[in-house]
Amino acid sequence: MNIEVLKHSSIKLTGSKIIYFDPFQIETNLNDADYIFITHDHYDHYDEKAIEMVMNGKTILIVPTCLEERVRMISDKVLVVEPQNTYNIDDITFTTIPSYNINSSYHPKENGYVGYNVLIDGISYYIMGDTDHTIESNQVKTDICFVPIGGTYTMNVEEAAAYINSLKVIKVIPIHYGSIVGDRNLALKFRQLVNKDIEVEILI
């Protein structure tokens, strides 16, 4: 599986299928997506222009309930999901993990925002979305984790590293920094704080 972080929290996985998570500020018509997963409705995660740049007539969009009405205006191939459920699409199985803030109001739990723990070809990828370190995230078992480190709207770099060390993943990829919040040096600090037996891949 080829993994790209295109910008901020915009992720592309390329294997037997092409999967995007929160495509953002994509300026080229790629139209190659088999699936597009959206974590929540903030502009830097739900970018309709970017979605239209990567979707095609067969693309399936996976969105939380807060986006159902909006996304059905641009596609009739939509799966609406709720937190703490497991879903199957073709050969992909995924679980939705609640994604929310504990001590701020940017991402309230009651909004139903989600992260996705996606199983593809025997490997699980946890895309956390905009979240703090939560009780629900403690219960996740995954191989590769995309963790937000920018602070303000999500975990900060110290909190993110502590979470990853407790999760004991094979690989971690930091996201949600480098443009809207947090400079690129955060990733270097994050790498220093993560246990040495966990691979840190910096893609921003």
Secondary structure by P-SEA (a helix, b strand, c coil): cccccccccbbbbbccbbbbccccccccccccccbbbbcccccccccaaaaaacccccbbbbbccccaaaaaacccbbbbbbccbbbbcccbbbbbccccccccccccccccccccccccccbbbbbcccccccccccccccccccccccccccccaaaaaaaaaaacccbbbbccccccccccaaaaaaaaaccccbbbbbcc
